[in-house]
Amino acid sequence: MLATLLVLGRLVGAQHAAPLQEPIVIRAATVIDGHGGIRHNVDIVVRGGRIAGIVPRGPLAPGTRVIDLGDRSVLPGLIDAHAHPVWYFNRQNRLHTSSDGDTPAQSMLAAAANAYATLLAGFTTIQSVGSRSDADLRDWIATQGLPGPRILTSLDPITDPRIPPDSLRALVRQRKAQGADLIKLFASASIREGGQQTMSDSQLVAVCGEAKALGLRTLVHAHSAAAVRAAALAGCTQVEHGIFVTQDVLSLLASRGTYFDPQCALVFQNYLGHRASYLGIGNYTDSGFAAMERALPLVAQDIRMALATPGLKVVYGTDAVAGADGHNAEDLVCRVQKAGEAPMHAIQAATSLNAEAMGLANQIGAIAPGLDADIIAVDGDPLADITALRRVSFVMKAGRVVRDDGVMR
């Protein structure tokens, strides 16, 4: 089955898949570099899958391969710090579960389709947190030609609050041995169950301390202010969600250097828009949906408060689940339009700041010499109209063009 995906992926990319050592010049009218800079009328030189240089537009040697992006705005490949590409709707248009009869091959086909949709939307890197099957998807994209974003995965998250600290440390070591890129743990219940703290302070210290000792980052699901506080004090790397966060806790995150990843719109609107596909499965109950509806007005307020907190690093993750793949830019639109974030600041969150948080700042997150040639273009100017990020028309990942809706020469 995966061999079939490989063939399909190569057919999809064959038209634009140039040999990685062939120099390519990308002509760009406007470049938003991911670090807050803007350059105009430049040539981006790509060689060996990396950006070799950025130079003023000028004469080119005969035979140079040129991709002229016209008046499109050029940006680094976007990064989603929190996604779930293996979630999908089955052929009954219901959320896939282990008991619905789908085979592992069918599930992986759905995951591959989700990954491809995400890549075409301009997200060249995602962090999937998490599922054990992420590992195959990650590895086949990285080594076997399957089209999709670069994936970092936590494999299965740590969720059971009954596990004692020493056993949690052993579980972290097990995840490391299984090939996890990071550790995901739940410090609180779901928003559909009230979001209260579920893991004790000592359990959080055990997980985050062991992960740090092994060189792994930790992402913590936490909704209540108490859970967010506990994660920060435990030395965890990044906190997700924080629906009920308070200003004093946000200030604590800033003082501890903890990254904060709130969601603005996509995950809630996706759940509510696909209610029939989720309702009746697990905690997707009428009361659970009511809880999400109550939370929706809070999210933009939380993000506005977070952005105003001095020194707090607010990264970008969508929590994209089944039905949301390929729409990962919606939270950028929300953060600008609903939470008042400056477009440039939001773009930096989804590029260089996310790369920093993932420990990949020397590889991705900006258009700069020496970094991977993850380059996208959008129709319009996202600094004037953030919705331009919905109109991705060019995607290059590591020097290979996977989408170009314009003219390529």
C-alpha positions in Angstrom: 0.0 0.0 0.0 2.8 2.5 0.9 4.5 1.6 -2.3 1.4 2.6 -4.2 1.4 6.0 -2.3 5.1 6.4 -3.2 4.3 5.9 -6.9 1.3 8.4 -6.7 3.5 10.9 -4.9 6.2 10.8 -7.5 3.6 11.1 -10.3 2.1 14.2 -8.6 5.5 15.8 -8.1 7.2 14.7 -11.3 6.5 17.8 -13.3 8.4 20.1 -11.1 10.8 17.7 -9.2 14.1 19.1 -10.4 17.4 17.4 -9.4 18.4 18.8 -6.0 21.8 19.9 -7.2 20.5 21.9 -10.2 20.7 25.6 -9.3 17.3 27.4 -9.4 16.7 31.1 -9.3 13.4 32.3 -7.9 12.5 35.8 -9.0 10.5 37.6 -6.3 8.9 41.0 -6.3 8.3 41.0 -2.5 9.9 38.7 0.1 8.7 38.6 3.7 11.7 36.8 5.2 10.2 35.4 8.4 12.3 37.5 10.7 10.4 40.7 10.2 12.3 41.9 7.1 11.0 42.7 3.6 13.0 42.8 0.4 11.9 43.8 -3.1 12.9 42.7 -6.5 15.4 40.0 -5.5 16.6 36.6 -6.9 16.6 33.7 -4.4 19.3 31.3 -5.5 18.5 27.7 -4.5 21.1 24.9 -4.7 21.1 21.4 -3.3 17.8 22.0 -1.6 19.0 25.0 0.3 19.0 28.8 -0.1 22.4 29.6 -1.4 21.9 33.4 -1.6 19.5 36.3 -2.0 20.7 38.9 -4.4 19.3 42.0 -6.2 17.6 41.1 -9.4 20.0 41.2 -12.3 21.1 39.5 -15.5 21.3 35.7 -15.4 23.6 33.3 -17.1 22.2 31.5 -20.2 20.5 28.3 -19.3 19.7 29.3 -15.7 16.5 27.7 -14.5 14.2 30.5 -13.4 10.9 30.5 -11.5 9.4 33.9 -11.9 6.8 34.4 -9.2 5.6 37.7 -10.7 3.9 40.0 -8.2 3.1 37.3 -5.7 4.3 37.7 -2.1 7.0 35.2 -1.1 7.4 33.8 2.4 9.1 31.0 4.2 7.2 27.7 4.3 4.7 28.0 7.2 4.9 25.9 10.3 2.0 24.4 12.3 3.2 23.5 15.9 0.1 21.4 16.6 -1.7 19.2 14.1 -3.2 15.7 13.8 -2.9 14.5 10.2 -3.9 10.9 11.1 -7.4 12.0 12.2 -9.9 11.7 9.3 -13.5 11.2 8.4 -14.3 7.7 7.2 -16.5 6.8 4.2 -19.5 7.2 6.4 -18.4 10.8 7.1 -17.8 10.0 10.7 -14.6 10.5 12.8 -12.5 7.4 12.3 -12.1 5.2 15.3 -10.3 1.9 15.8 -13.6 0.0 15.7 -15.2 1.4 12.5 -13.8 -1.3 10.3 -11.2 0.7 8.3 -8.0 -1.2 7.6 -4.6 0.2 8.6 -3.9 0.7 4.8 -7.1 2.8 4.5 -6.1 4.9 7.5 -2.7 5.6 6.1 -4.1 6.6 2.8 -6.3 9.1 4.6 -3.3 10.4 6.6 -1.3 10.8 3.4 -4.1 12.7 1.8 -4.3 15.0 4.8 -0.5 15.6 4.8 -0.6 16.5 1.1 -3.5 18.9 1.6 -1.5 20.6 4.4 1.6 20.9 2.2 -0.4 22.4 -0.7 -1.7 25.0 1.8 1.9 26.2 2.3 2.7 24.4 5.5 6.0 22.7 4.9 6.5 21.6 8.5 4.1 20.4 11.1 4.3 19.0 14.6 1.9 16.0 15.0 1.0 15.3 18.7 0.3 12.6 18.4 -0.2 9.0 17.3 2.1 6.1 16.9 1.2 5.9 13.2 2.8 9.3 12.7 6.2 7.6 12.6 5.5 5.9 9.3 4.0 9.0 7.8 7.0 11.1 8.9 9.5 8.6 7.6 7.9 8.0 4.2 7.7 11.7 3.6 11.3 12.2 4.7 12.9 9.3 2.8 10.5 7.7 0.3 9.1 10.5 -1.8 5.6 10.7 -0.3 4.5 14.3 -0.7 3.8 16.0 2.6 5.2 18.5 5.1 8.2 17.7 7.3 6.8 16.0 10.4 7.9 16.0 14.0 5.9 13.7 16.2 5.4 12.8 19.8 4.0 9.4 18.9 1.3 8.5 21.4 0.7 11.2 24.0 1.0 10.5 27.7 -2.5 10.9 29.1 -3.1 8.6 32.1 -3.1 10.6 35.4 -2.9 7.3 37.4 0.7 6.5 36.4 3.2 7.2 39.2 6.2 9.5 38.6 8.8 6.7 38.2 6.7 4.9 35.7 6.2 8.2 33.8 9.9 8.6 33.5 10.2 5.1 32.1 7.4 5.9 29.6 9.4 9.0 28.4 12.4 6.8 27.9 10.3 4.4 26.0 9.0 7.1 23.7 12.5 8.2 23.0 13.5 4.6 22.1 10.5 4.4 19.8 11.7 7.4 17.9 9.6 10.3 19.2 10.8 13.8 18.4 9.2 15.3 21.5 6.9 14.3 24.3 3.2 15.3 24.5 1.4 15.0 27.8 -2.0 16.0 29.1 -2.0 18.1 32.3 -5.7 18.8 32.1 -9.0 17.3 31.0 -10.4 18.2 27.6 -12.3 21.5 27.2 -15.3 19.3 26.7 -14.9 17.9 30.2 -14.2 21.2 31.9 -10.4 21.5 31.4 -9.4 21.0 35.1 -5.9 19.9 36.1 -5.6 16.1 35.9 -1.8 15.4 36.4 -0.2 16.3 39.7 2.7 18.7 40.0 5.1 15.9 40.8 3.9 13.9 37.7 4.6 16.9 35.5 8.0 17.4 37.0 8.8 13.7 36.3 7.7 13.8 32.7 9.2 17.2 31.8 12.4 16.6 33.8 13.1 13.2 32.3 12.4 14.5 28.8 14.8 17.4 29.3 17.5 15.0 30.5 17.0 13.0 27.3 17.2 16.1 25.1 13.5 16.1 24.2 11.0 18.9 24.3 7.6 18.7 26.0 4.3 20.0 24.8 1.6 20.1 27.5 -2.2 20.1 26.9 -3.5 22.4 29.6 -6.7 24.5 29.8 -7.1 25.6 33.4 -4.9 28.3 34.9 -3.7 25.8 37.5 -2.6 23.3 34.9 -0.8 25.9 32.9 1.0 27.2 36.0 2.0 23.7 37.0 3.4 23.0 33.5 5.5 26.2 33.6 6.8 25.5 37.1 7.7 21.9 36.1 10.0 23.2 33.4 7.9 22.0 30.4 8.8 23.5 27.1 5.5 24.6 25.6 1.9 24.8 26.8 -1.0 24.2 24.4 -4.5 25.8 24.5 -4.8 27.7 27.9 -8.4 28.6 27.4 -8.9 29.6 31.1 -5.4 31.2 31.5 -5.0 34.3 33.6 -2.6 37.2 33.4 -0.5 36.2 36.3 0.0 32.8 34.7 0.9 34.3 31.3 3.5 36.4 33.1 4.8 33.3 34.7 5.1 31.6 31.3 7.1 34.6 30.1 9.4 34.6 33.1 10.1 30.9 32.7 10.7 31.1 29.0 7.8 28.7 28.3 6.3 28.9 24.8 2.6 29.4 24.7 0.4 28.0 21.8 -3.2 29.2 22.0 -5.7 28.4 19.3 -7.9 31.2 17.8 -10.6 29.6 15.7 -9.9 26.7 13.4 -10.3 23.8 15.9 -13.5 25.0 17.5 -15.1 26.1 14.2 -14.1 22.8 12.6 -15.7 20.8 15.4 -18.9 22.9 15.3 -19.0 22.8 11.6 -18.7 19.0 11.5 -20.8 18.3 14.5 -22.6 15.4 12.9 -19.3 13.7 12.1 -18.2 13.8 15.7 -21.3 13.7 17.8 -21.7 10.6 19.9 -18.0 9.5 19.7 -16.1 9.6 23.0 -16.6 13.0 24.8 -18.1 14.6 21.7 -21.5 14.9 23.4 -24.2 17.6 23.4 -22.6 18.9 26.6 -19.2 18.8 25.1 -20.2 20.8 22.1 -21.9 23.3 24.4 -18.6 23.7 26.3 -16.8 24.4 23.0 -19.4 27.0 22.1 -18.9 28.7 25.4 -15.1 28.7 25.0 -15.1 30.1 21.5 -15.7 33.8 22.5 -12.8 33.5 25.0 -10.0 32.5 22.7 -9.4 35.8 20.9 -9.4 37.5 24.3 -6.8 35.1 25.6 -4.6 35.6 22.6 -4.9 39.4 22.9 -3.9 39.1 26.5 -1.0 36.8 25.7 0.3 39.1 22.9 0.3 42.0 25.4 2.4 40.1 28.0 6.0 41.3 27.9 8.5 38.6 26.9 5.9 35.9 26.2 6.7 33.8 23.2 3.4 33.1 21.5 3.9 30.4 18.8 1.5 29.2 16.2 -0.4 25.9 16.2 -3.9 25.1 15.1 -4.8 21.7 16.6 -6.0 20.8 13.1 -8.1 17.6 13.4 -10.3 15.7 11.0 -11.9 18.1 8.6 -9.3 20.9 9.1 -6.3 19.7 7.1 -5.4 22.3 4.4 -7.1 25.1 6.3 -4.2 25.6 8.7 -3.9 29.4 7.9 -7.3 30.1 9.4 -5.8 30.8 12.9 -3.5 33.4 11.3 -6.5 35.1 9.9 -8.3 34.9 13.3 -5.3 36.2 15.2 -5.0 39.3 13.0 -8.7 40.0 12.6 -10.1 39.0 16.0 -7.1 39.2 18.4 -5.5 42.3 16.9 -2.1 40.8 16.1 0.0 42.6 13.6 0.2 40.6 10.4 4.0 40.6 10.4 4.1 39.4 14.0 1.6 36.6 13.2 3.7 35.5 10.2 6.8 35.4 12.4 5.0 33.2 14.9 4.2 30.7 12.1 7.8 30.8 10.7 10.9 31.7 12.6 9.4 31.6 16.1 8.0 28.1 15.6 11.3 27.0 14.1 13.0 28.3 17.2 10.6 26.5 19.5 11.1 23.3 17.7 14.9 23.6 17.8 15.0 23.9 14.0 16.0 27.6 13.6 19.2 26.6 11.8 17.2 24.6 9.2 13.8 26.3 8.5 11.6 29.2 9.4 13.1 32.0 7.3 14.3 32.9 3.8 18.0 33.2 4.5 21.2 31.7 3.1 22.0 28.3 4.5 18.4 27.3 5.4 16.3 24.7 3.6 14.6 26.1 0.6 11.1 26.0 2.1 9.5 28.8 0.1 5.9 29.7 -0.6 4.1 32.4 -2.5 0.6 33.8 -2.1 -1.7 35.9 -4.3 -1.8 39.3 -2.7 -0.1 41.1 0.2 -0.6 39.3 3.6 0.7 42.4 5.4 -2.2 44.4 4.0 -4.7 41.6 3.9 -4.0 38.5 6.0 -6.5 36.5 4.1 -3.9 36.3 1.3 -2.4 33.4 3.2 -5.5 31.4 2.1 -4.4 31.9 -1.5 -1.2 29.9 -1.7 -0.2 29.4 -5.3 3.4 28.2 -5.0 5.1 25.8 -2.6 8.7 24.6 -2.6 9.9 22.2 0.1 13.6 21.6 0.5 14.3 22.9 -3.1 11.5 20.8 -4.8 8.5 22.5 -6.3 5.3 20.8 -5.2 2.9 23.4 -6.4 2.9 26.3 -8.9 -0.3 27.7 -10.1 1.5 30.4 -12.1 3.9 30.3 -14.9 7.2 28.5 -14.4 10.1 28.9 -16.9 
